[in-house]
Amino acid sequence: MKRKLGENDEPVPTANVETPSAKMTTTFADLGLDSRLLQATASQGWQTPTLVQSKAIPLAIDGRDILAKAKTGSGKTAAYILPILQAILKRKQASSDSHTAALILVPTNELVNQVTKVLESLTSFCSREIKVSKLSDKLSDAAQRAVLSDSPDIVVATPARAWHNIKNSALSLEQVTHLVLDEADLVLSYGYDEDLQSVASSLPKGLQTTLMSATLTPEVDTLKGLFCRNPTILDLAEPEDDEGGVSQYVVKCGEDEKFLLIYCMVKLELVKGKAIIFVSDVDRCYRLKLFFEQFGIRSCLLNSELPVNCRVHAVEEFNRGVYNIIIASDENEVIGDEKDQTDLGDEDTIDNGHGGNTETPEAHSKNTATVQSSKRRKSSRRDKNYGVSRGIDFKNVAVVINFDLPLSSRSYLHRIGRTARAGQTGMALSFVIPKDKFRKHMPTSIETAENDEKVLARIIKQQAKRGHEVKPYSFDMKAVEAFRYRMNDALRAVTKVAIREARLRELKQELLKSESLKRHFEENPLEVRHLRHDVELRTTRSQPHLKHVPDYLLPKEGKKGITPKEVGFVPFKKVLDGKGRRAKVFKSKGRRIGGRKNDPLRSFKARSKNK
Ligand SMILES: Nc1ncnc2c1ncn2[C@@H]1O[C@H](COP(=O)(O)OP(=O)(O)OP(=O)(O)O)[C@@H](O)[C@H]1O
């Protein structure tokens, strides 16, 4: 009988729980992978499997259902892809029969594209044997049917897309042997409950399921009950001294001071390297971009209004080092987080922007519903399957700036997970509005900041449980004061009308850069600059003098007088003491495997560009 989402699931079988203490396998070859897959991992420059890969791959090859919890950026994608490829290659040795053998479900369109790309690179030495297809709501039903009639071995889709095609009999799950739910802690929060139930009821018996998640929440438990048969639980919280790739800082400031500080930080290069700046909504994206434009600072945007092609293209270019700053609106963070969440005991309540200290649970959920419904109303034009803080593999991000604090510690965890990926280091800096400074500068005020201090308290608690500290980032506000006049000048130019126009202009520009035009520009590279996503929107009045920083504005010690140098600098690589995660990933038996040259994760072209 079909189980309902939310029904009580069996308790996690402790005997089945694997911890990271067990001996790690050191090479991909030790995992028993096909030589074509070994070639593919080598061509990615991966020297050794990450922890989750070395634990999950042998179990999956052994046919076990797996529920793996591993931190963001730890290589979960390849951990579930490689065993699937291995199984398909093995089967194809005996029979060349083609059918869909694996279904990979992810919560957003961005992730559909990203996972498909990882699949394409990992099948680059067996692309004739394994066909991969993605389902997208940008394709007509007929086009999707055509894609599926080719019997791809692996299909990647959101649960809604998958169910749509199953329902239309375009996608047959009859011979599916592998199912993956990636970002399992988030998939329900995108409202896929019914789709997942329907998909579950169409699955053949005995198929092997893998659930991948950055956190273990009640939602993950629900999905486990729905899809898994007594899975092996891999709880791969990294050992304490192994984590801490992200140095976390917080700065308490006034609402307009966020703009002042970000201007100083970026213009004076107090923060070096590539940055993702998270803001609360689409308007805020444009406000900050137009504000930056006043000072000649280029940035590109990611928000749910932009076409998915353009978003994917912008992330690819950011990863290639074409842009240094992405301003991303994190609109979907509120969905699904209306109730308390527990993440291995971490309390993670989402706030709604209305509640006070005395809020009752009923009032809380009512208020949350109001915020959600207003967000949903506003977002009718937007892609509801959009998500930036979830799973997107931004490369070599030096700093994540929470310009607007997220509404929950869970969102915070996913946001900061965009930096310090695959063993790198990075920094997260969050702006927090203290209660007494809330609503003191209406043009730059946002509703949700009312609860910043409460959310911060939860973040600190959550991070403390993980053995991490969120430290204050001290600015010398007196030294920054000299820039206030310029900040006000720039802010005044960013009017509501300018924002509205910028939004329309950007949308038009981005629609023009659709896939077909992109191909045209690829054939005509001289025109490629039109494809850039960080072009100026120029809907504000022009103030060319703001683009330069005259020396008289700086304190006499120079920019170092603004903030102590040890927090202003973002280290790109941790000093290795032989104990850290990098050491574990890249070292074997006391011997370092591979050098800087062979490890693409250590080639920081972007950094030298920024200097
Ligand atoms: N064995 C490896 N060695 C080095 N780098 C790796 C290895 N496996 C994966 N990577 C790289 O690590 C990065 C993060 O991988 P991936 O996106 O799979 O992480 P994740 O755990 O799924 O993160 P998230 O939870 O945010 O989705 C990618 O850039 C990937 O290319």
The ligand as an SDF file (V2000), in Angstrom:
LIG
                    3D

 31 33  0  0  0  0  0  0  0  0999 V2000
   36.7030   13.4870   -5.7680 N   0  0  0  0  0  0  0  0  0  0  0  0
   36.7190   14.7770   -5.9870 C   0  0  0  0  0  0  0  0  0  0  0  0
   37.8720   15.4810   -5.9010 N   0  0  0  0  0  0  0  0  0  0  0  0
   37.8840   16.8140   -6.1280 C   0  0  0  0  0  0  0  0  0  0  0  0
   36.7940   17.5380   -6.4400 N   0  0  0  0  0  0  0  0  0  0  0  0
   35.6160   16.9040   -6.5250 C   0  0  0  0  0  0  0  0  0  0  0  0
   35.5110   15.4950   -6.3170 C   0  0  0  0  0  0  0  0  0  0  0  0
   34.2280   15.1370   -6.4860 N   0  0  0  0  0  0  0  0  0  0  0  0
   33.5450   16.2640   -6.7760 C   0  0  0  0  0  0  0  0  0  0  0  0
   34.3690   17.3240   -6.8150 N   0  0  0  0  0  0  0  0  0  0  0  0
   34.0060   18.7360   -7.0730 C   0  0  0  0  0  0  0  0  0  0  0  0
   33.4230   19.2370   -5.8780 O   0  0  0  0  0  0  0  0  0  0  0  0
   32.4540   20.2330   -6.1830 C   0  0  0  0  0  0  0  0  0  0  0  0
   31.1900   19.9980   -5.3740 C   0  0  0  0  0  0  0  0  0  0  0  0
   30.5740   18.7940   -5.7760 O   0  0  0  0  0  0  0  0  0  0  0  0
   28.9840   18.5920   -5.7120 P   0  0  0  0  0  0  0  0  0  0  0  0
   28.2830   19.6980   -6.4170 O   0  0  0  0  0  0  0  0  0  0  0  0
   28.7010   17.2230   -6.1260 O   0  0  0  0  0  0  0  0  0  0  0  0
   28.7530   18.7710   -4.1490 O   0  0  0  0  0  0  0  0  0  0  0  0
   27.4300   18.5220   -3.3020 P   0  0  0  0  0  0  0  0  0  0  0  0
   27.8350   17.7690   -2.0880 O   0  0  0  0  0  0  0  0  0  0  0  0
   26.3830   17.9080   -4.1810 O   0  0  0  0  0  0  0  0  0  0  0  0
   27.0240   20.0020   -2.9020 O   0  0  0  0  0  0  0  0  0  0  0  0
   25.5350   20.5870   -2.5650 P   0  0  0  0  0  0  0  0  0  0  0  0
   25.0850   19.9580   -1.2890 O   0  0  0  0  0  0  0  0  0  0  0  0
   25.7480   22.0390   -2.4460 O   0  0  0  0  0  0  0  0  0  0  0  0
   24.6830   20.1940   -3.7200 O   0  0  0  0  0  0  0  0  0  0  0  0
   32.2400   20.1750   -7.6930 C   0  0  0  0  0  0  0  0  0  0  0  0
   32.8710   21.2810   -8.2840 O   0  0  0  0  0  0  0  0  0  0  0  0
   32.9120   18.8900   -8.1260 C   0  0  0  0  0  0  0  0  0  0  0  0
   33.4580   19.0100   -9.4260 O   0  0  0  0  0  0  0  0  0  0  0  0
  1  2  1  0
  2  3  1  0
  2  7  2  0
  3  4  2  0
  4  5  1  0
  5  6  2  0
  6  7  1  0
  6 10  1  0
  7  8  1  0
  8  9  2  0
  9 10  1  0
 10 11  1  0
 11 12  1  0
 11 30  1  0
 12 13  1  0
 13 14  1  0
 13 28  1  0
 14 15  1  0
 15 16  1  0
 16 17  2  0
 16 18  1  0
 16 19  1  0
 19 20  1  0
 20 21  2  0
 20 22  1  0
 20 23  1  0
 23 24  1  0
 24 25  2  0
 24 26  1  0
 24 27  1  0
 28 29  1  0
 28 30  1  0
 30 31  1  0
M  END
$$$$
